[in-house]
Amino acid sequence: VLFTIGMSINVFYFNTLNEFDLEFFQNPFFNKIISFSPFLILLFPVLIAPIFEELAFRGWIQGSKKRQLLSIGLISFYTYQASNNIILTSTVSLLSFFIILKNKKNRLKIGIIYTSLIFGMVHINNYEIPMIQLGSISLIIGVGLILAYIAQKYTIIHSMAFHAVYNALIILPLLLSMNDAI
């Protein structure tokens, strides 16, 4: 449902943009990597990010205590990276600890919802226009829920592969349009 809502908001908003609006649309992530080679542009979001993000946000689902602790550490890292706020990071870290390690009853359900929300939150800086942020965050939370389902039903390797394919589908059109503009 969140995935569909997010896609609908994004499609509607992009359809209402005119050329003038598109000049002001900037994606900080792509602005940072635009000077790199196409291979490097693909390397991080398609190969590296899915591995570390899945270990952070879904690694605890079928993991041992060590993997659960790794997930909490990586969630904290991603939260601080996205917010630069030590209080928010500490709060998220503490909640992660109690939800993932201490909550025996409903751990899976609450943990999946919680980590999907955090997954959406850490991706908010990928978009600067508020309407796109709203649509994209609900889309990314929905993707997080789908990835959690895959990790729980199959393995984390499957969710990493799905995550890599999803990122490739997002990055390749942008990369191709960037090469056309050059």
N, C-alpha and C positions, 0 to 999 in steps of 0.2 A: 504494500500500500504506500509506504513512504517512498519507495523507489519510483512508483508511478506518479505520485504527487510532485516529487522533485523534477522528474523528466518533463511533466506538464508545465510546471512553472518556467523551467529553462526554455522549452520550446516556445511557449507563449512570449516570453520576454525577448528572446532572440528574434522572433518574427516581428516584434514591434520596434526594434532598433533601426535607425536609419544610418546612412553613411557617417553623418556627423557624430552620432553616438559611438560608432565603432572606433573612431579615432581616439576616443577617450577610454576605451575598454583596454585595460592593461591587466595582465596576469603576472604577479610578482615572480612566481616560480619560473615562468617562461622568459621573463625579462632577465633573470639571473643566468639562465643557461643558453640564451640565444646565440652567444658568441662561440659556443662549443661546436664540435663536429656532430653530425647527425648520429653517429654511433654513440657518443657520450650522452647525447640528449636521450637516447633510448635506454642506455645502460641503467641509469638510476631508477626511473619510474617503472621499467618493465622487468628488470632483473633484481636489483638490490632492494628497492622499497617493498615489493611483495614479501620477500623473505623476512625482513626485520619487522614490518608491520604485522604480518601474520603471527610471528613469534610473540609480539607485544599483545595484540588484541585478541588472538584466538589460541595461542600456544598453551594457555592454562587449561583449556577445555579437556584435553585427554592427557595432559602432562603430569609429570611427577611434581613433588614439592619444589625441586630445583627449577623446573620449567615454569612453575607458577611464580616463583620468586623472580625469575628472569622476566616474565611477563610484567610483573609489577614494576620492576626497574625500567623496562623499556617504555611502559605507559607513562611513567614519571618523566623520562627523558623527552618523549614526544610532547607531553603537556607543557613542559618548560620551554621547549623549542618553539612551540606555537604561541605561547602566552608571554614568555619572559617574566612571569609572575611567580615568585617563590611561594607565596601564600596559596595561590590556586594550585600550584604543583604539589605542595605539601598536603592540601586537602584531598586532591585526587589520589595521591599516593596512599594516604590513610584509608580512604574509602575502598581503594583497590585491594589493600591488604585485608580489610574486614570482609569484603564481598567475596574475594577469590579464596582466601585461606581460612577464614574463621566462620563463615556462614555455611553451615552444613545443610540446613533446610533451604530448599529453593535456590541453591547456589548456581545451578546451571541457568535457570530462567533469568534470575536477577543479574547474574554475571554477563550473560549474553546481551541483555538490554543495556546494561551499564557500559560495557566496553564498546558497544555499537554507538552509543551516544558520545563517548569520549573520542572514538574514531572519527565521527562527524566533526566534533569540535576542533580536533587538531588539524583538520583540513580546511578550516574556514579562511585561513590566510591565503589560500590558493586563488581567491576571488576578491575583487575590490568593490564591485557594484553590489549594494545591499540586496537588491531583488535576486540577483544571481546567487549571492551567498545563501539566501533563504532556500531557493530551489535546490542548490547543490548540496547543502547540508542535509536536507531531508533525503535527497538521492543517495548521498554517501552513507547516511545512517541505514538506509534500506540495503545498500550493498553490504554494509557491515553485518547486518542480520543474515543476509544470504550466505556470506562467507562463514559466519558462525555455524549456520546449519550444515554447510559442507564439511567444516572441520569436525563437527560433532558426529555427523552421520558417516563420514568416510575418514579422512586423515587431514592433518595440517598441510601435508604436501599437496593434496587436492585443492585446498583453499588457496595455497600459494600460487598454484597454476592458474586457477580461475582469476585471482587478483592480477596476475601478470597479463593475462589475456584482456581483462577489463581495462587496465592501464594502457595497453598497446592500442586498443580501440579508441581511446581518448587521445593519445599522443600522436599516433600516425597521421591522422588528418591534419593536425596542427603542424606537424613537421613537414608534411607535403605542401601545405599552403605556404609555409615559411620558405621552402625551397623555391616555390613558384614566384614569390615576391623578390627573391634575390637576383 
